[in-house]
Amino acid sequence: MTRNLTSGVFPAMVTPFDADGSIDHDQLAADARRLADAGVDGLVPVGSTGESATLTHDEHIDVIETVVDAVDVPVIAGAGSNATHEAVSLSRRAVDAGADALLLISPYYNRPEPAGMEAHYRRIADEVDVPQIIYNVPGRTGRNIAVETAVSLADHENIVGYKAASGDLGRIGEVAERTRDEAFAVLSGDDAMTLPTMAVGGTGVISVAANVEPERVVELVERAHDDEYAAARDVHHELGPLFRALFAETNPVPVKHALELRGHGTATFRDPLSPASEETIDRLDAVLAEL
C-alpha cells in the first residue's frame, strides 16, 4: 500500500491518562480507530498535543505501539528533542515501534543558530532512514527555523515536509514557494491557518481540531485541494469558533475537555498542566452544541 505522508489531515493526538496518571491505552486505541474511521489521512501521536514533554521515553514508545497496532493508516510519530543525540535515539526507537514517519520539533531552550539547526536535522535524517517532517513552532521553542534552513533541508531525501506553526503566512508562503520543485510539502500546524496555508501552496494540516471534528476538517482540506475555495471558506468559518476555543488556554487542555464533553475519555493531565477554567469549559460546551 502506498502511504501518503504529506497531504491531507493528520490529527495531533492527545495522550489519555487514567486517574492515577498512567496512560489509558484502551482509550488511546479507541481514539485512533475513531479518527481513522472518520477518514483522516494519518495520525500523529506523542507530539506537543500528546503531552510528550511529560512522558518517559518508554511511555513515548508504548504510545506509538498502541496507535500503530490499532489502525491501518500512516503513523507520524513525534520524536524530537533539543539534544541531537537524544533525538536520533528516540527516532530510531519510534521507527522500531512501527512509525511510518517522524515529526521533529526544532531544538528548544538552547535556541541554536541556523547552522546548528540545520546540522541537527541533517544528522537525524542521515542516521534514521524514514520520512521526516521538520516542525517550526517558535511559540514553544523560542526560535524560528529560518526560511533558508528549511529550503536547504528540503534537498535531503528523508526530509519530506515542514509543519508550519509560526503564524507568519509570509514565512510559510516563502517556504512553499521556494520548495515547490522539491519532493517537500508544507503542512499547517495551526488549525486557523489551514485554509490560508493551503492557499499559498500547503497540502494539509496536522490538526488539533480534527480530534473533535475530524469529518469537518477533512472536508475543509478536501475542498481546498479541489480548488473549491468558496466551499472551503464556509467550512473554515463554521469551524472558526472551535479553532479559537481550543486555544483559549494552553494546548492540549481545551481539546481534552472537548473530547470529554463528546464522551471520548476524561480530561486528565500530567503536572504541571491543570484543568481548564469553568469559563473555558462552558465556552467549549456552547461551541460543540452549535456544531
Helices and strands as residue ranges (DSSP letters): E 8-11, H 25-37, G 52-54, H 57-70, E 76-78, H 84-96, E 101-105, H 114-127, E 132-136, H 138-141, H 147-153, E 159-164, H 169-178, E 185-188, G 191-193, H 194-199, E 204-207, G 209-211, H 214-225, H 229-245, H 253-261, H 278-290
